[in-house]
Amino acid sequence: MADTQTRKRRSGGRAGAAARRGSAVIDQMPWNPPINIDKPIGPLDQSGIEAIHEGAMRILEEIGIEFYNEEALGILKEAGCTIDGDNVRMGRDFVMEMVAKAPSKFTITPRNPSRTIEVGGKTLLFGNVSSPPNYWDLEIGTKVAGNREMCRNLLKLTQYFNCIHFAGGYPVEPVDIHASVRHLDVLYDKLTLTDKAMHAYSLGKERVEDVMEMVRIAGGHSHEEFEATPRMYTNINSTSPLKHDHPMIDGCLRLARRGQAIVVTPFTLAGAMAPVTMAGAVAQSLAEALCAIALFQYVRPGIPCVIGTFTSNVDMKSGAPAFGTPEYMRSTQMTGQMARFYGLPMRSSGVCAANVPDGQSVWETSNSLWAAVQSGTNMVYHAAGWLEGGLIASPEKFIMDCEILQQIQRYMQPEITATGPDEIALDAIKAVGNDGHFFGIQHTQDRYTTAFYQPFLSDWKNYEGWDVAGGIWTAERAHHMFKEIVTSFEPPAMDDGIREELADFVARRKVEGGAPTDF
C-alpha cells in the first residue's frame, strides 16, 4: 500500500470524485436477495454422508453433550434423555424426530416489511460483521477499541448497502458503553438507523427480553402480532468441545417460546477444539448443533432453527485460527450436504485471518464467500467488514466486501445464462461477419448499459490512466466512500411516537440497571 505521505497527497484524487457519482454516493444494485441458481458442491458421496451422520449420532448417544443450564436439563430429562450431572446423552431416534419438526424455510419480518427475508430454500442472504471488540480504519491507521460512534457508522453502512440483507450483532463492540446497558443503546441505534432483520445476543434473560420488547415496539406490534411470526433472530455458539453454556441456552428458550428464529453455530477449530481431521470436526460440530435444535423443537415444535457451521482450522505453528483456507471451504461444503440431509437451513460466514484490508483479506474472504455459495448456505454472517479472525471490524473492508457480494448477486442473475435467440445472437454474428467488431452494432447498443456488471469500487483503467488519476489504492477508495456515505446518510423513516416509546423504554431500563454484569 502507498506510504502515509503518498496517501495524504492523494487524498483528494479520483476516489473522492468517483465516490460522488450521483446523490446516493455510489451506483449500487437494488435490494434483491439473490437466489442461488447453482447446484451445490457435494464433496461427500452417500457413504461419506452416512459416516458423518453416524459419527454425530454416536457422539450424542455414547459421549454426550454438557448442558450447563438446569432448565434445559429438566426438559431433556422429561424428554427421556439420559442425564448424568450436566452430561446429556440422547438417542438418534429422538434427535431425528425433533429435528424433523424444524421448517426447511421461514421468513423474518423486520419493522419495514419490504425488508422481509426468506431463510432457507435457495435464498442467499448476507449480513454485516458482528461482535469484534476492535476497530481499524485508514484514517486511524491502527487497531483501537470500538466505541459507539464507530458502531453507529458501521450500522449506517449496514443500512446503506442493498447487498446486506440482515443486521447481525454489534458490528463493533462499543466498549465505551457499560456492558449492563450496552444492548439498550446499540439496539436503539440499530432500530433507528436500520430497518433490516434484527439480531439479539442470547446472553441471559434481561438482554433477550429487552431486545424482544424493543423489536416489538419498533414494529408497532401487539404481543400477539410479535409472536405470530419471526420478527428477529439470535445466533448461539456451543462451547466446543461438546458443551452448551447457561445464558445462550436460556436466551434461546425464551426466544423459542415467543416464536422467534434461532441459529445454532458450533465454533469448532480443527486441531484445537475439534479433531484435526475435517470429517471428525464436522461430525462434532453437527452433534453440538443438533442436540440444541432438538431441545428447542421439543419445547416448541416447528420453531425456526438454522444449523450453522464455523468449522475451520488453526495454524499448527501458533495455535491462531485460520479462515478462508482450503479446509474451511471443504468443511463448509460438507456441512451444506449434511444440512440438506437434515432438512435444515444453513448459516456460514465470510471470514478471514488478515489484520488489515489487504490482498490476504480479499482472497481469504472471497474463498469463504464462494464456499458459502457452493455449499448452498442460506445465511452468511460476517459477510462484510471482518478482519483478524473476528477481532477487528473495518469500514474499508466492509465496502471492499460489498463489491464481492454484489458480484455474487450479479453472478446469480439468470439472464447471464439465458439461451434464447437474442442471447445466441446469430443475426449479430452474421452482421459482423469475419472482420468487423461488435461495438457499434444495434444488438450491442441495445444492451451495453446493462450487459455486464458495473463495479462501484474496482478500477478498470490501465496503469497509466490509474496513475494519472491519482494512483489510489483500493482501500483508499473504500475509505473515501465510507466517509461520504456516513456524512450523507439518511436514517430510514420511523414514526415519532414509536421513536419516543423506544427512547422511554431505554431510559426506564437504564434506571432499573439493565442487565447484571460482573463489574
C-alpha angles and dihedrals in degrees: 000000000000116000122257096262091050091049091053092047092051099039093109095047135108096311093068093048093045092049090054095063102137130341091289091064092235137026105244136173116268126259102281117137103220125245111223103234095177124095109248119251112250112194091175123078119214093273090052092052090049092047094052091045090050090050092051092048093049090051089055095043102039108024104024135201125267113235112193092193120095094203091053091048090053093049093048091047089053088050090058100257120146111254123195109171103302094340117105124194117187132185121244093238090060093045094049093044091053096042090051089063092064115096118248089223138009141163134250114207115199127193089281105058091200086068093058111139130204114220114204136021110068097323115126115205129187127206134190127259111282137203108357110151092210139057136207131185134165094251095053091039098198141062113278135170114271123253137186096267091053090047092050092050092052089049088055089055089048090056096039099055114074091202089068106083105177136028110237127193123311105321085218127002109254095218091178087075116074112252092238093066102020093103091055096053095041094047090049088053093045094049094047099039097042138033098196129112109299133227130212126199109234095222103136139303103304099049095046095044092047093050094048090052093048092049089049092051093046091053093047090235133153115232089258092052091048092053096042094078137005110281096169142001144216135214124211132186125213115230098246131250099051104313139115118197128222106250098047094050090044092053093048093050089054092049093045093054089055096047100253125144124263130201117196113199121173112207100220118171110191111235094023115042095009138029116294090240116084094224090055092045092050093047091051091047091052092050092051092049100041095052091056093045089050089053093051093046091051090053094046115006112219096022108153110258131175124199112224134201126207097158114146136133138258129237099257090208096059108009090239117142117256125205137188089032125144087254091052090051094049094045089052092051091046092050089049090058090050093048089056089047089056094040094239132136112247137225126199134159145245100229144155141176096224118122099213134024095274136126093288090054091053099048094044093047091044090052090050094048095047089048086057090052093046093047096053091246115179102194121036111195121200090018092152132032105015123141139161096025091302099316096104134047117199130187092207090053089046092058094042089053092049088060088058092045092052090050090053089049091051091045089058096053107112095217089075090067097036113134105193124130092272091054096045084050099195092161090054092048090048091049093053094041122175103324109028134084136237101230098094105031120110094245089062095040091055092054112024097101094058103021097097139029112271113210123218096199109023116092113219098184120117117254095269093050092045091049095048089050090058104281093253115185120224098256090050092053088049091050092055091049091049092054094048094046095052092042094053096034118135117195118233115263119276129176111255092229092054092047090052092048090051092050091048091051091051092048093049094048091049090054088050090054102256113232124349117255137180093248 
